[in-house]
């Protein structure tokens, strides 16, 4: 049962009366400003207690309040992009008293989730999906004769991704025109600063409000749009307007553009949305907001306050005095390696799709700015950009989260692998990730990578091995991937040399009897603990592809059974590769495949999710003993059931 933290009605008198948007709509319009103030203060208090995504939500407090006030949600559909900005939405839609449980096991999901609430019209976690989903809803509603309104709210850099423009292109060219409102929440940020030409274009809008007012006033003054003077002025309008505001782009794509307006001006928002709510056809409203609005520290450090651990709102996010130095994370290991390898090889180029901080490229971007490429939220482009670089003799390293690489999978196959190009994929957040939930869990990557011909796929058991694998992949002639988990490893000291590992060679960690535990990546330490307790052989497999054929065949002759252990779905994973190798060699033996379930796990800590999947020490031991009960008496001869 989800824990509940009742709101203090004395501090939040209006918000305490809002259990659903229908309650909000009972208030007088003049009270909305006060509701927004209370909502912002409550968000600061709640996230300070629980941690979570912070800055983006603060920036859309007024917009969220106005939308739920004017639209008949959940009958009308509001589709949120990315999901970082959805905490105020959750508070207003029945999750006010449970918002402190966000990201916790059994608590509120960190992103919109359809099964959590009818107000969460579309599940999301990755960016740039809102316009496509909202257009699909509008089309389906029109086909059913349903006149419900559909609104897509896209922000936090999501307009830098190609998928958003694919949807705009489709919607703007349809006949009959779909009734859809796209709200561009322009805060100049994703997690880092937004980059690219689109961002520069939108940036010109900040000083364009006078021009926009002149444009609207001119329409009223000229009257009939078909008179010769109006036609002449309209042609010139497109020329000078394009110099200052982005309306030309959107209107050429078939959308009626409104804005930009101040996204924190409640009166302007309500007035504009009232007008747009009654219009037909594709509409785009451009609002300018400030990420972290209303909390001075977040406004001043928009990157640092994108997502936070629990903190005291009075003090802000501060380091605890006397705290022991933290072990380096795998992301830290990658960031240090990238700079060291860049110093050793001028051909190295670093690429990230808008994840400079998350993927560990901050130092590299500062020390090697001419070799650092943030391509914005454009995973497909990132991969093919790397392919183009490799064609001309550069050695690109694509730093990317496991689930984000899914979006560039066709490019990995079509543009990199088929051509055998030298591209290294440094894949962060492999396997179970934790509080961000299924949308960010890298549970599928070993399966989707190992089936690609010519691909070398590695999974480190510790920090030092991660560095060596990165060097190995970088110096391999062809596509290679190093897949590592979120957070810290077992604490193995990292050698600063740029040493390689022999391709396709595993490491025998412990020689035992009866059963061999074949562990991949982050689960090697747990396998070692079980192996030591039960007297079993333990192998750090290191390579998912190619597998160590010689060692596997040798162990098959001296052991009664294999247990494969991986932080990946069992279907098509590393264990499947072992079974396929043995089958191809005509070797038949009992096997037990331990991995992640054939289901999407919900948000919880990494440790909780591994335990839930039976991949902690206790779970691995229990699975082995369930299959071979006699092993509990010691390393006896195995009688496979």
Beta strands, then each sheet from edge to edge (+ up, - down):
strand 1: 52-53
strand 2: 77-80
strand 3: 150-155
strand 4: 180-186
strand 5: 256-262
strand 6: 282-288
strand 7: 307-308
strand 8: 348-352
strand 9: 372-374
strand 10: 395-401
strand 11: 423-428
strand 12: 456-458
strand 13: 480-483
strand 14: 507-510
strand 15: 515-519
strand 16: 537-540
strand 17: 543-545
strand 18: 561-569
strand 19: 590-596
sheet 1: 1+ 7-
sheet 2: 2+ 3+ 4+ 6+ 5+
sheet 3: 9+ 8+ 10+ 11+ 13+ 12+ 17-
sheet 4: 14+ 16- 15- 18- 19-
end
